[in-house]
Amino acid sequence: MSDFEWYWIGYKICFVLVFIGCWIYCIASYGFLFGLGLGWLPGVITATLVSFVWPLLLVAVVILFWVFIYLFVLTKG
């Protein structure tokens, strides 16, 4: 296993998740035919650019998770 193989595995996982989410957003925003037919193009562009910084996204998700846990669970006492 090379040194940066973990990065590319995370890149591929993030790419798929962002692409599907962006494509669904385009379908919801622009209608079924237009969003389904052309929504893959902004989905690919967005997923390619966002997936390069997936470690930062992971850190942001973990921080948001702990903030929500603190606000909604720990302060209800």
N, CA, C and O atoms as a Tripos MOL2 file, in Angstrom:
@<TRIPOS>MOLECULE
protein
  308   307    77     0     0
PROTEIN
NO_CHARGES

@<TRIPOS>ATOM
      1 N           0.8560   -1.1790    0.0000 N.3       1 MET1
      2 CA          0.0000    0.0000    0.0000 C.3       1 MET1
      3 C           0.8970    1.2360    0.0000 C.2       1 MET1
      4 O           1.7740    1.3780    0.8520 O.2       1 MET1
      5 N           0.6700    2.1160   -0.9530 N.am      2 SER2
      6 CA          1.4870    3.3170   -1.0420 C.3       2 SER2
      7 C           1.0800    4.3290    0.0300 C.2       2 SER2
      8 O           0.0920    4.1480    0.7410 O.2       2 SER2
      9 N           1.8640    5.3850    0.1210 N.am      3 ASP3
     10 CA          1.6440    6.3750    1.1730 C.3       3 ASP3
     11 C           0.3290    7.1380    1.0030 C.2       3 ASP3
     12 O          -0.3320    7.4630    1.9900 O.2       3 ASP3
     13 N          -0.0460    7.4190   -0.2250 N.am      4 PHE4
     14 CA         -1.2240    8.2550   -0.4610 C.3       4 PHE4
     15 C          -2.4290    7.4760   -1.0000 C.2       4 PHE4
     16 O          -3.3650    8.0770   -1.5270 O.2       4 PHE4
     17 N          -2.4140    6.1730   -0.8760 N.am      5 GLU5
     18 CA         -3.5470    5.3830   -1.3520 C.3       5 GLU5
     19 C          -4.8090    5.6740   -0.5460 C.2       5 GLU5
     20 O          -5.9090    5.6360   -1.0970 O.2       5 GLU5
     21 N          -4.6730    5.9630    0.7470 N.am      6 TRP6
     22 CA         -5.8210    6.3020    1.5840 C.3       6 TRP6
     23 C          -6.4900    7.5760    1.0940 C.2       6 TRP6
     24 O          -7.7090    7.7150    1.1890 O.2       6 TRP6
     25 N          -5.6910    8.5160    0.5660 N.am      7 TYR7
     26 CA         -6.2570    9.7720    0.0600 C.3       7 TYR7
     27 C          -7.1590    9.5110   -1.1410 C.2       7 TYR7
     28 O          -8.2520   10.0710   -1.2200 O.2       7 TYR7
     29 N          -6.7270    8.6840   -2.0610 N.am      8 TRP8
     30 CA         -7.4970    8.4300   -3.2690 C.3       8 TRP8
     31 C          -8.7310    7.5760   -2.9850 C.2       8 TRP8
     32 O          -9.7340    7.6920   -3.6890 O.2       8 TRP8
     33 N          -8.6710    6.7310   -1.9770 N.am      9 ILE9
     34 CA         -9.8640    5.9870   -1.5740 C.3       9 ILE9
     35 C         -10.9130    6.9570   -1.0340 C.2       9 ILE9
     36 O         -12.0880    6.8680   -1.3920 O.2       9 ILE9
     37 N         -10.4950    7.8700   -0.1850 N.am     10 GLY10
     38 CA        -11.4090    8.8930    0.3290 C.3      10 GLY10
     39 C         -11.9150    9.8080   -0.7710 C.2      10 GLY10
     40 O         -13.0700   10.2330   -0.7450 O.2      10 GLY10
     41 N         -11.0550   10.1140   -1.7440 N.am     11 TYR11
     42 CA        -11.4530   10.9440   -2.8720 C.3      11 TYR11
     43 C         -12.5810   10.2830   -3.6520 C.2      11 TYR11
     44 O         -13.5590   10.9390   -4.0110 O.2      11 TYR11
     45 N         -12.4490    8.9950   -3.9120 N.am     12 LYS12
     46 CA        -13.4630    8.2840   -4.6890 C.3      12 LYS12
     47 C         -14.7930    8.2050   -3.9390 C.2      12 LYS12
     48 O         -15.8570    8.3820   -4.5320 O.2      12 LYS12
     49 N         -14.7290    7.9420   -2.6450 N.am     13 ILE13
     50 CA        -15.9550    7.8890   -1.8410 C.3      13 ILE13
     51 C         -16.6360    9.2530   -1.8220 C.2      13 ILE13
     52 O         -17.8490    9.3480   -2.0110 O.2      13 ILE13
     53 N         -15.8620   10.2980   -1.5960 N.am     14 CYS14
     54 CA        -16.4050   11.6550   -1.5610 C.3      14 CYS14
     55 C         -16.9540   12.0560   -2.9310 C.2      14 CYS14
     56 O         -17.9920   12.7120   -3.0150 O.2      14 CYS14
     57 N         -16.2630   11.6660   -3.9980 N.am     15 PHE15
     58 CA        -16.7230   11.9920   -5.3440 C.3      15 PHE15
     59 C         -18.1070   11.4190   -5.5990 C.2      15 PHE15
     60 O         -18.9890   12.1180   -6.0980 O.2      15 PHE15
     61 N         -18.2990   10.1550   -5.2610 N.am     16 VAL16
     62 CA        -19.5890    9.5070   -5.5030 C.3      16 VAL16
     63 C         -20.6910   10.1880   -4.6910 C.2      16 VAL16
     64 O         -21.7710   10.4560   -5.2160 O.2      16 VAL16
     65 N         -20.4240   10.4680   -3.4160 N.am     17 LEU17
     66 CA        -21.4450   11.0830   -2.5650 C.3      17 LEU17
     67 C         -21.8060   12.4940   -3.0360 C.2      17 LEU17
     68 O         -22.9840   12.8460   -3.0930 O.2      17 LEU17
     69 N         -20.8010   13.2970   -3.3720 N.am     18 VAL18
     70 CA        -21.0630   14.6680   -3.8230 C.3      18 VAL18
     71 C         -21.7400   14.6660   -5.1860 C.2      18 VAL18
     72 O         -22.6440   15.4650   -5.4310 O.2      18 VAL18
     73 N         -21.3120   13.7810   -6.0700 N.am     19 PHE19
     74 CA        -21.9230   13.7060   -7.4000 C.3      19 PHE19
     75 C         -23.4030   13.3530   -7.3120 C.2      19 PHE19
     76 O         -24.2320   14.0030   -7.9490 O.2      19 PHE19
     77 N         -23.7410   12.3330   -6.5340 N.am     20 ILE20
     78 CA        -25.1380   11.9330   -6.4010 C.3      20 ILE20
     79 C         -25.9590   13.0470   -5.7610 C.2      20 ILE20
     80 O         -27.0730   13.3320   -6.2020 O.2      20 ILE20
     81 N         -25.4120   13.6740   -4.7250 N.am     21 GLY21
     82 CA        -26.1280   14.7720   -4.0790 C.3      21 GLY21
     83 C         -26.3460   15.9540   -5.0060 C.2      21 GLY21
     84 O         -27.4230   16.5490   -5.0110 O.2      21 GLY21
     85 N         -25.3440   16.2950   -5.7810 N.am     22 CYS22
     86 CA        -25.4580   17.4260   -6.7060 C.3      22 CYS22
     87 C         -26.4300   17.1080   -7.8390 C.2      22 CYS22
     88 O         -27.1920   17.9760   -8.2660 O.2      22 CYS22
     89 N         -26.4060   15.8850   -8.3180 N.am     23 TRP23
     90 CA        -27.3210   15.4950   -9.3860 C.3      23 TRP23
     91 C         -28.7640   15.5100   -8.8940 C.2      23 TRP23
     92 O         -29.6570   15.9600   -9.6100 O.2      23 TRP23
     93 N         -28.9970   15.0250   -7.6840 N.am     24 ILE24
     94 CA        -30.3460   15.0720   -7.1050 C.3      24 ILE24
     95 C         -30.7920   16.5210   -6.9080 C.2      24 ILE24
     96 O         -31.9580   16.8470   -7.1330 O.2      24 ILE24
     97 N         -29.8830   17.3780   -6.4930 N.am     25 TYR25
     98 CA        -30.2080   18.7980   -6.3430 C.3      25 TYR25
     99 C         -30.6060   19.4150   -7.6880 C.2      25 TYR25
    100 O         -31.5660   20.1820   -7.7570 O.2      25 TYR25
    101 N         -29.8780   19.0860   -8.7460 N.am     26 CYS26
    102 CA        -30.2180   19.6130  -10.0710 C.3      26 CYS26
    103 C         -31.5770   19.1090  -10.5370 C.2      26 CYS26
    104 O         -32.3480   19.8650  -11.1280 O.2      26 CYS26
    105 N         -31.8760   17.8460  -10.2790 N.am     27 ILE27
    106 CA        -33.1810   17.3060  -10.6580 C.3      27 ILE27
    107 C         -34.2930   18.0160   -9.8930 C.2      27 ILE27
    108 O         -35.3370   18.3320  -10.4650 O.2      27 ILE27
    109 N         -34.0760   18.2690   -8.6050 N.am     28 ALA28
    110 CA        -35.0900   18.9440   -7.7950 C.3      28 ALA28
    111 C         -35.2460   20.4080   -8.1950 C.2      28 ALA28
    112 O         -36.3470   20.9540   -8.1180 O.2      28 ALA28
    113 N         -34.1710   21.0420   -8.6170 N.am     29 SER29
    114 CA        -34.2270   22.4660   -8.9360 C.3      29 SER29
    115 C         -34.7260   22.7550  -10.3450 C.2      29 SER29
    116 O         -35.4940   23.6960  -10.5470 O.2      29 SER29
    117 N         -34.3050   21.9670  -11.3120 N.am     30 TYR30
    118 CA        -34.5840   22.2760  -12.7120 C.3      30 TYR30
    119 C         -35.5800   21.3390  -13.3780 C.2      30 TYR30
    120 O         -35.7940   21.4350  -14.5870 O.2      30 TYR30
    121 N         -36.1770   20.4600  -12.6390 N.am     31 GLY31
    122 CA        -37.1640   19.5550  -13.2080 C.3      31 GLY31
    123 C         -36.5400   18.2270  -13.6010 C.2      31 GLY31
    124 O         -35.3200   18.0840  -13.6850 O.2      31 GLY31
    125 N         -37.4130   17.2670  -13.8380 N.am     32 PHE32
    126 CA        -36.9440   15.9090  -14.0760 C.3      32 PHE32
    127 C         -36.1550   15.7880  -15.3820 C.2      32 PHE32
    128 O         -35.0420   15.2620  -15.3760 O.2      32 PHE32
    129 N         -36.6950   16.2530  -16.4740 N.am     33 LEU33
    130 CA        -36.0330   16.0550  -17.7620 C.3      33 LEU33
    131 C         -34.7460   16.8610  -17.8820 C.2      33 LEU33
    132 O         -33.7060   16.3160  -18.2510 O.2      33 LEU33
    133 N         -34.8070   18.1450  -17.5770 N.am     34 PHE34
    134 CA        -33.6220   18.9870  -17.6970 C.3      34 PHE34
    135 C         -32.5820   18.6380  -16.6410 C.2      34 PHE34
    136 O         -31.3890   18.5860  -16.9430 O.2      34 PHE34
    137 N         -33.0130   18.4020  -15.4230 N.am     35 GLY35
    138 CA        -32.0800   18.0610  -14.3470 C.3      35 GLY35
    139 C         -31.4450   16.7010  -14.5260 C.2      35 GLY35
    140 O         -30.2580   16.5230  -14.2510 O.2      35 GLY35
    141 N         -32.2250   15.7400  -14.9850 N.am     36 LEU36
    142 CA        -31.6890   14.4010  -15.2150 C.3      36 LEU36
    143 C         -30.7880   14.3760  -16.4390 C.2      36 LEU36
    144 O         -29.7580   13.7010  -16.4450 O.2      36 LEU36
    145 N         -31.1690   15.1000  -17.4600 N.am     37 GLY37
    146 CA        -30.3950   15.0880  -18.6950 C.3      37 GLY37
    147 C         -29.0900   15.8430  -18.6230 C.2      37 GLY37
    148 O         -28.0760   15.3800  -19.1440 O.2      37 GLY37
    149 N         -29.0980   17.0050  -17.9820 N.am     38 LEU38
    150 CA        -27.8950   17.8360  -17.9430 C.3      38 LEU38
    151 C         -27.3180   18.0240  -16.5380 C.2      38 LEU38
    152 O         -26.2720   18.6530  -16.3810 O.2      38 LEU38
    153 N         -27.9770   17.4940  -15.5370 N.am     39 GLY39
    154 CA        -27.5210   17.6880  -14.1680 C.3      39 GLY39
    155 C         -26.2270   16.9690  -13.8380 C.2      39 GLY39
    156 O         -25.5630   17.2990  -12.8560 O.2      39 GLY39
    157 N         -25.8640   15.9840  -14.6540 N.am     40 TRP40
    158 CA        -24.6150   15.2660  -14.4100 C.3      40 TRP40
    159 C         -23.3990   16.1620  -14.6410 C.2      40 TRP40
    160 O         -22.3570   15.9560  -14.0200 O.2      40 TRP40
    161 N         -23.5190   17.1540  -15.5250 N.am     41 LEU41
    162 CA        -22.3720   18.0100  -15.8360 C.3      41 LEU41
    163 C         -21.9480   18.8770  -14.6470 C.2      41 LEU41
    164 O         -20.7730   18.8450  -14.2820 O.2      41 LEU41
    165 N         -22.8440   19.6490  -14.0270 N.am     42 PRO42
    166 CA        -22.4110   20.3620  -12.8170 C.3      42 PRO42
    167 C         -22.0940   19.4140  -11.6690 C.2      42 PRO42
    168 O         -21.3080   19.7430  -10.7800 O.2      42 PRO42
    169 N         -22.7150   18.2250  -11.6920 N.am     43 GLY43
    170 CA        -22.3980   17.2320  -10.6640 C.3      43 GLY43
    171 C         -20.9610   16.7610  -10.7530 C.2      43 GLY43
    172 O         -20.2860   16.6300   -9.7320 O.2      43 GLY43
    173 N         -20.4860   16.5050  -11.9630 N.am     44 VAL44
    174 CA        -19.1020   16.0650  -12.1560 C.3      44 VAL44
    175 C         -18.1230   17.1720  -11.8120 C.2      44 VAL44
    176 O         -17.1080   16.9270  -11.1600 O.2      44 VAL44
    177 N         -18.4220   18.3920  -12.2480 N.am     45 ILE45
    178 CA        -17.5170   19.5160  -11.9740 C.3      45 ILE45
    179 C         -17.4280   19.7710  -10.4770 C.2      45 ILE45
    180 O         -16.3320   19.9130   -9.9340 O.2      45 ILE45
    181 N         -18.5680   19.8310   -9.8110 N.am     46 THR46
    182 CA        -18.5760   20.0780   -8.3690 C.3      46 THR46
    183 C         -17.9000   18.9490   -7.5990 C.2      46 THR46
    184 O         -17.1050   19.2000   -6.6930 O.2      46 THR46
    185 N         -18.2110   17.7170   -7.9560 N.am     47 ALA47
    186 CA        -17.6210   16.5810   -7.2540 C.3      47 ALA47
    187 C         -16.1120   16.5270   -7.4470 C.2      47 ALA47
    188 O         -15.3870   16.1890   -6.5120 O.2      47 ALA47
    189 N         -15.6290   16.8510   -8.6330 N.am     48 THR48
    190 CA        -14.1890   16.8440   -8.8840 C.3      48 THR48
    191 C         -13.4810   17.8830   -8.0220 C.2      48 THR48
    192 O         -12.4530   17.5900   -7.4120 O.2      48 THR48
    193 N         -14.0250   19.0850   -7.9690 N.am     49 LEU49
    194 CA        -13.3680   20.1520   -7.2100 C.3      49 LEU49
    195 C         -13.4730   19.9420   -5.7020 C.2      49 LEU49
    196 O         -12.5010   20.1520   -4.9760 O.2      49 LEU49
    197 N         -14.6430   19.5310   -5.2320 N.am     50 VAL50
    198 CA        -14.8540   19.3750   -3.7920 C.3      50 VAL50
    199 C         -14.1210   18.1560   -3.2500 C.2      50 VAL50
    200 O         -13.6580   18.1680   -2.1100 O.2      50 VAL50
    201 N         -14.0130   17.1150   -4.0490 N.am     51 SER51
    202 CA        -13.4000   15.8790   -3.5650 C.3      51 SER51
    203 C         -11.9100   16.0030   -3.2990 C.2      51 SER51
    204 O         -11.3520   15.2080   -2.5420 O.2      51 SER51
    205 N         -11.2580   16.9800   -3.9030 N.am     52 PHE52
    206 CA         -9.8320   17.1730   -3.6290 C.3      52 PHE52
    207 C          -9.5770   17.6330   -2.1930 C.2      52 PHE52
    208 O          -8.4940   17.4080   -1.6540 O.2      52 PHE52
    209 N         -10.5590   18.2680   -1.5780 N.am     53 VAL53
    210 CA        -10.3980   18.7570   -0.2020 C.3      53 VAL53
    211 C         -11.2410   17.9360    0.7710 C.2      53 VAL53
    212 O         -11.7230   18.4650    1.7730 O.2      53 VAL53
    213 N         -11.4200   16.6450    0.4810 N.am     54 TRP54
    214 CA        -12.2790   15.8170    1.3270 C.3      54 TRP54
    215 C         -11.7880   15.7020    2.7630 C.2      54 TRP54
    216 O         -12.6300   15.5540    3.6500 O.2      54 TRP54
    217 N         -10.4920   15.7570    3.0650 N.am     55 PRO55
    218 CA        -10.1230   15.7290    4.4910 C.3      55 PRO55
    219 C         -10.6580   16.9350    5.2670 C.2      55 PRO55
    220 O         -11.0350   16.8080    6.4320 O.2      55 PRO55
    221 N         -10.6900   18.1010    4.6220 N.am     56 LEU56
    222 CA        -11.2560   19.2760    5.2860 C.3      56 LEU56
    223 C         -12.7600   19.1130    5.4980 C.2      56 LEU56
    224 O         -13.2910   19.5290    6.5280 O.2      56 LEU56
    225 N         -13.4410   18.5140    4.5370 N.am     57 LEU57
    226 CA        -14.8690   18.2530    4.7030 C.3      57 LEU57
    227 C         -15.1280   17.2870    5.8430 C.2      57 LEU57
    228 O         -16.0860   17.4520    6.5980 O.2      57 LEU57
    229 N         -14.2780   16.2800    5.9690 N.am     58 LEU58
    230 CA        -14.4200   15.3190    7.0550 C.3      58 LEU58
    231 C         -14.2330   15.9860    8.4130 C.2      58 LEU58
    232 O         -14.9830   15.7100    9.3490 O.2      58 LEU58
    233 N         -13.2510   16.8510    8.5240 N.am     59 VAL59
    234 CA        -13.0240   17.5920    9.7730 C.3      59 VAL59
    235 C         -14.2220   18.4870   10.0800 C.2      59 VAL59
    236 O         -14.6500   18.5740   11.2310 O.2      59 VAL59
    237 N         -14.7630   19.1530    9.0610 N.am     60 ALA60
    238 CA        -15.9260   20.0220    9.2690 C.3      60 ALA60
    239 C         -17.1470   19.2270    9.7210 C.2      60 ALA60
    240 O         -17.8940   19.6820   10.5880 O.2      60 ALA60
    241 N         -17.3560   18.0590    9.1500 N.am     61 VAL61
    242 CA        -18.4950   17.2250    9.5530 C.3      61 VAL61
    243 C         -18.3400   16.7500   10.9910 C.2      61 VAL61
    244 O         -19.3170   16.7320   11.7390 O.2      61 VAL61
    245 N         -17.1400   16.3690   11.3880 N.am     62 VAL62
    246 CA        -16.9040   15.9260   12.7660 C.3      62 VAL62
    247 C         -17.1190   17.0780   13.7420 C.2      62 VAL62
    248 O         -17.7190   16.8850   14.7990 O.2      62 VAL62
    249 N         -16.6410   18.2630   13.4040 N.am     63 ILE63
    250 CA        -16.8290   19.4300   14.2750 C.3      63 ILE63
    251 C         -18.3150   19.7630   14.3980 C.2      63 ILE63
    252 O         -18.8040   20.0190   15.4980 O.2      63 ILE63
    253 N         -19.0350   19.7590   13.2720 N.am     64 LEU64
    254 CA        -20.4710   20.0300   13.3290 C.3      64 LEU64
    255 C         -21.2210   18.9810   14.1330 C.2      64 LEU64
    256 O         -22.1610   19.3100   14.8570 O.2      64 LEU64
    257 N         -20.8190   17.7280   14.0150 N.am     65 PHE65
    258 CA        -21.4400   16.6630   14.7900 C.3      65 PHE65
    259 C         -21.2820   16.9210   16.2830 C.2      65 PHE65
    260 O         -22.2480   16.8070   17.0380 O.2      65 PHE65
    261 N         -20.0800   17.2670   16.7130 N.am     66 TRP66
    262 CA        -19.8600   17.5060   18.1420 C.3      66 TRP66
    263 C         -20.5330   18.7830   18.6320 C.2      66 TRP66
    264 O         -20.9530   18.8540   19.7880 O.2      66 TRP66
    265 N         -20.6420   19.7870   17.7750 N.am     67 VAL67
    266 CA        -21.3700   21.0030   18.1620 C.3      67 VAL67
    267 C         -22.8480   20.6750   18.3680 C.2      67 VAL67
    268 O         -23.4490   21.1190   19.3470 O.2      67 VAL67
    269 N         -23.4350   19.9050   17.4560 N.am     68 PHE68
    270 CA        -24.8420   19.5270   17.6130 C.3      68 PHE68
    271 C         -25.0560   18.6400   18.8290 C.2      68 PHE68
    272 O         -26.0580   18.7870   19.5280 O.2      68 PHE68
    273 N         -24.1400   17.7290   19.0930 N.am     69 ILE69
    274 CA        -24.2420   16.8960   20.2950 C.3      69 ILE69
    275 C         -24.1980   17.7820   21.5330 C.2      69 ILE69
    276 O         -24.9840   17.5840   22.4600 O.2      69 ILE69
    277 N         -23.3020   18.7450   21.5650 N.am     70 TYR70
    278 CA        -23.1920   19.6380   22.7160 C.3      70 TYR70
    279 C         -24.4640   20.4760   22.8780 C.2      70 TYR70
    280 O         -24.9850   20.6140   23.9840 O.2      70 TYR70
    281 N         -24.9600   21.0340   21.7680 N.am     71 LEU71
    282 CA        -26.1180   21.9260   21.8690 C.3      71 LEU71
    283 C         -27.4130   21.2010   22.1970 C.2      71 LEU71
    284 O         -28.2200   21.7140   22.9720 O.2      71 LEU71
    285 N         -27.6310   20.0280   21.6340 N.am     72 PHE72
    286 CA        -28.9360   19.3850   21.7550 C.3      72 PHE72
    287 C         -28.9740   18.2440   22.7630 C.2      72 PHE72
    288 O         -30.0590   17.7990   23.1390 O.2      72 PHE72
    289 N         -27.8220   17.7610   23.2080 N.am     73 VAL73
    290 CA        -27.8300   16.6430   24.1380 C.3      73 VAL73
    291 C         -27.2360   17.0500   25.4930 C.2      73 VAL73
    292 O         -27.8490   16.8240   26.5360 O.2      73 VAL73
    293 N         -26.0680   17.6360   25.4710 N.am     74 LEU74
    294 CA        -25.3800   17.9030   26.7100 C.3      74 LEU74
    295 C         -25.9180   19.1150   27.4690 C.2      74 LEU74
    296 O         -25.7750   19.1820   28.6900 O.2      74 LEU74
    297 N         -26.5290   20.0670   26.7800 N.am     75 THR75
    298 CA        -27.0470   21.2470   27.4740 C.3      75 THR75
    299 C         -28.5100   21.1080   27.8710 C.2      75 THR75
    300 O         -29.0940   22.0750   28.3590 O.2      75 THR75
    301 N         -29.1180   19.9540   27.6840 N.am     76 LYS76
    302 CA        -30.5210   19.7620   28.0550 C.3      76 LYS76
    303 C         -30.6990   19.3680   29.5210 C.2      76 LYS76
    304 O         -31.8250   19.1400   29.9630 O.2      76 LYS76
    305 N         -29.6220   19.2870   30.2680 N.am     77 GLY77
    306 CA        -29.6780   18.8540   31.6690 C.3      77 GLY77
    307 C         -30.1720   19.8870   32.5690 C.2      77 GLY77
    308 O         -30.2710   19.6590   33.7750 O.2      77 GLY77
@<TRIPOS>BOND
     1     1     2 1
     2     2     3 1
     3     3     4 2
     4     3     5 am
     5     5     6 1
     6     6     7 1
     7     7     8 2
     8     7     9 am
     9     9    10 1
    10    10    11 1
    11    11    12 2
    12    11    13 am
    13    13    14 1
    14    14    15 1
    15    15    16 2
    16    15    17 am
    17    17    18 1
    18    18    19 1
    19    19    20 2
    20    19    21 am
    21    21    22 1
    22    22    23 1
    23    23    24 2
    24    23    25 am
    25    25    26 1
    26    26    27 1
    27    27    28 2
    28    27    29 am
    29    29    30 1
    30    30    31 1
    31    31    32 2
    32    31    33 am
    33    33    34 1
    34    34    35 1
    35    35    36 2
    36    35    37 am
    37    37    38 1
    38    38    39 1
    39    39    40 2
    40    39    41 am
    41    41    42 1
    42    42    43 1
    43    43    44 2
    44    43    45 am
    45    45    46 1
    46    46    47 1
    47    47    48 2
    48    47    49 am
    49    49    50 1
    50    50    51 1
    51    51    52 2
    52    51    53 am
    53    53    54 1
    54    54    55 1
    55    55    56 2
    56    55    57 am
    57    57    58 1
    58    58    59 1
    59    59    60 2
    60    59    61 am
    61    61    62 1
    62    62    63 1
    63    63    64 2
    64    63    65 am
    65    65    66 1
    66    66    67 1
    67    67    68 2
    68    67    69 am
    69    69    70 1
    70    70    71 1
    71    71    72 2
    72    71    73 am
    73    73    74 1
    74    74    75 1
    75    75    76 2
    76    75    77 am
    77    77    78 1
    78    78    79 1
    79    79    80 2
    80    79    81 am
    81    81    82 1
    82    82    83 1
    83    83    84 2
    84    83    85 am
    85    85    86 1
    86    86    87 1
    87    87    88 2
    88    87    89 am
    89    89    90 1
    90    90    91 1
    91    91    92 2
    92    91    93 am
    93    93    94 1
    94    94    95 1
    95    95    96 2
    96    95    97 am
    97    97    98 1
    98    98    99 1
    99    99   100 2
   100    99   101 am
   101   101   102 1
   102   102   103 1
   103   103   104 2
   104   103   105 am
   105   105   106 1
   106   106   107 1
   107   107   108 2
   108   107   109 am
   109   109   110 1
   110   110   111 1
   111   111   112 2
   112   111   113 am
   113   113   114 1
   114   114   115 1
   115   115   116 2
   116   115   117 am
   117   117   118 1
   118   118   119 1
   119   119   120 2
   120   119   121 am
   121   121   122 1
   122   122   123 1
   123   123   124 2
   124   123   125 am
   125   125   126 1
   126   126   127 1
   127   127   128 2
   128   127   129 am
   129   129   130 1
   130   130   131 1
   131   131   132 2
   132   131   133 am
   133   133   134 1
   134   134   135 1
   135   135   136 2
   136   135   137 am
   137   137   138 1
   138   138   139 1
   139   139   140 2
   140   139   141 am
   141   141   142 1
   142   142   143 1
   143   143   144 2
   144   143   145 am
   145   145   146 1
   146   146   147 1
   147   147   148 2
   148   147   149 am
   149   149   150 1
   150   150   151 1
   151   151   152 2
   152   151   153 am
   153   153   154 1
   154   154   155 1
   155   155   156 2
   156   155   157 am
   157   157   158 1
   158   158   159 1
   159   159   160 2
   160   159   161 am
   161   161   162 1
   162   162   163 1
   163   163   164 2
   164   163   165 am
   165   165   166 1
   166   166   167 1
   167   167   168 2
   168   167   169 am
   169   169   170 1
   170   170   171 1
   171   171   172 2
   172   171   173 am
   173   173   174 1
   174   174   175 1
   175   175   176 2
   176   175   177 am
   177   177   178 1
   178   178   179 1
   179   179   180 2
   180   179   181 am
   181   181   182 1
   182   182   183 1
   183   183   184 2
   184   183   185 am
   185   185   186 1
   186   186   187 1
   187   187   188 2
   188   187   189 am
   189   189   190 1
   190   190   191 1
   191   191   192 2
   192   191   193 am
   193   193   194 1
   194   194   195 1
   195   195   196 2
   196   195   197 am
   197   197   198 1
   198   198   199 1
   199   199   200 2
   200   199   201 am
   201   201   202 1
   202   202   203 1
   203   203   204 2
   204   203   205 am
   205   205   206 1
   206   206   207 1
   207   207   208 2
   208   207   209 am
   209   209   210 1
   210   210   211 1
   211   211   212 2
   212   211   213 am
   213   213   214 1
   214   214   215 1
   215   215   216 2
   216   215   217 am
   217   217   218 1
   218   218   219 1
   219   219   220 2
   220   219   221 am
   221   221   222 1
   222   222   223 1
   223   223   224 2
   224   223   225 am
   225   225   226 1
   226   226   227 1
   227   227   228 2
   228   227   229 am
   229   229   230 1
   230   230   231 1
   231   231   232 2
   232   231   233 am
   233   233   234 1
   234   234   235 1
   235   235   236 2
   236   235   237 am
   237   237   238 1
   238   238   239 1
   239   239   240 2
   240   239   241 am
   241   241   242 1
   242   242   243 1
   243   243   244 2
   244   243   245 am
   245   245   246 1
   246   246   247 1
   247   247   248 2
   248   247   249 am
   249   249   250 1
   250   250   251 1
   251   251   252 2
   252   251   253 am
   253   253   254 1
   254   254   255 1
   255   255   256 2
   256   255   257 am
   257   257   258 1
   258   258   259 1
   259   259   260 2
   260   259   261 am
   261   261   262 1
   262   262   263 1
   263   263   264 2
   264   263   265 am
   265   265   266 1
   266   266   267 1
   267   267   268 2
   268   267   269 am
   269   269   270 1
   270   270   271 1
   271   271   272 2
   272   271   273 am
   273   273   274 1
   274   274   275 1
   275   275   276 2
   276   275   277 am
   277   277   278 1
   278   278   279 1
   279   279   280 2
   280   279   281 am
   281   281   282 1
   282   282   283 1
   283   283   284 2
   284   283   285 am
   285   285   286 1
   286   286   287 1
   287   287   288 2
   288   287   289 am
   289   289   290 1
   290   290   291 1
   291   291   292 2
   292   291   293 am
   293   293   294 1
   294   294   295 1
   295   295   296 2
   296   295   297 am
   297   297   298 1
   298   298   299 1
   299   299   300 2
   300   299   301 am
   301   301   302 1
   302   302   303 1
   303   303   304 2
   304   303   305 am
   305   305   306 1
   306   306   307 1
   307   307   308 2
@<TRIPOS>SUBSTRUCTURE
     1 MET1         2 RESIDUE 1 A MET
     2 SER2         6 RESIDUE 1 A SER
     3 ASP3        10 RESIDUE 1 A ASP
     4 PHE4        14 RESIDUE 1 A PHE
     5 GLU5        18 RESIDUE 1 A GLU
     6 TRP6        22 RESIDUE 1 A TRP
     7 TYR7        26 RESIDUE 1 A TYR
     8 TRP8        30 RESIDUE 1 A TRP
     9 ILE9        34 RESIDUE 1 A ILE
    10 GLY10       38 RESIDUE 1 A GLY
    11 TYR11       42 RESIDUE 1 A TYR
    12 LYS12       46 RESIDUE 1 A LYS
    13 ILE13       50 RESIDUE 1 A ILE
    14 CYS14       54 RESIDUE 1 A CYS
    15 PHE15       58 RESIDUE 1 A PHE
    16 VAL16       62 RESIDUE 1 A VAL
    17 LEU17       66 RESIDUE 1 A LEU
    18 VAL18       70 RESIDUE 1 A VAL
    19 PHE19       74 RESIDUE 1 A PHE
    20 ILE20       78 RESIDUE 1 A ILE
    21 GLY21       82 RESIDUE 1 A GLY
    22 CYS22       86 RESIDUE 1 A CYS
    23 TRP23       90 RESIDUE 1 A TRP
    24 ILE24       94 RESIDUE 1 A ILE
    25 TYR25       98 RESIDUE 1 A TYR
    26 CYS26      102 RESIDUE 1 A CYS
    27 ILE27      106 RESIDUE 1 A ILE
    28 ALA28      110 RESIDUE 1 A ALA
    29 SER29      114 RESIDUE 1 A SER
    30 TYR30      118 RESIDUE 1 A TYR
    31 GLY31      122 RESIDUE 1 A GLY
    32 PHE32      126 RESIDUE 1 A PHE
    33 LEU33      130 RESIDUE 1 A LEU
    34 PHE34      134 RESIDUE 1 A PHE
    35 GLY35      138 RESIDUE 1 A GLY
    36 LEU36      142 RESIDUE 1 A LEU
    37 GLY37      146 RESIDUE 1 A GLY
    38 LEU38      150 RESIDUE 1 A LEU
    39 GLY39      154 RESIDUE 1 A GLY
    40 TRP40      158 RESIDUE 1 A TRP
    41 LEU41      162 RESIDUE 1 A LEU
    42 PRO42      166 RESIDUE 1 A PRO
    43 GLY43      170 RESIDUE 1 A GLY
    44 VAL44      174 RESIDUE 1 A VAL
    45 ILE45      178 RESIDUE 1 A ILE
    46 THR46      182 RESIDUE 1 A THR
    47 ALA47      186 RESIDUE 1 A ALA
    48 THR48      190 RESIDUE 1 A THR
    49 LEU49      194 RESIDUE 1 A LEU
    50 VAL50      198 RESIDUE 1 A VAL
    51 SER51      202 RESIDUE 1 A SER
    52 PHE52      206 RESIDUE 1 A PHE
    53 VAL53      210 RESIDUE 1 A VAL
    54 TRP54      214 RESIDUE 1 A TRP
    55 PRO55      218 RESIDUE 1 A PRO
    56 LEU56      222 RESIDUE 1 A LEU
    57 LEU57      226 RESIDUE 1 A LEU
    58 LEU58      230 RESIDUE 1 A LEU
    59 VAL59      234 RESIDUE 1 A VAL
    60 ALA60      238 RESIDUE 1 A ALA
    61 VAL61      242 RESIDUE 1 A VAL
    62 VAL62      246 RESIDUE 1 A VAL
    63 ILE63      250 RESIDUE 1 A ILE
    64 LEU64      254 RESIDUE 1 A LEU
    65 PHE65      258 RESIDUE 1 A PHE
    66 TRP66      262 RESIDUE 1 A TRP
    67 VAL67      266 RESIDUE 1 A VAL
    68 PHE68      270 RESIDUE 1 A PHE
    69 ILE69      274 RESIDUE 1 A ILE
    70 TYR70      278 RESIDUE 1 A TYR
    71 LEU71      282 RESIDUE 1 A LEU
    72 PHE72      286 RESIDUE 1 A PHE
    73 VAL73      290 RESIDUE 1 A VAL
    74 LEU74      294 RESIDUE 1 A LEU
    75 THR75      298 RESIDUE 1 A THR
    76 LYS76      302 RESIDUE 1 A LYS
    77 GLY77      306 RESIDUE 1 A GLY
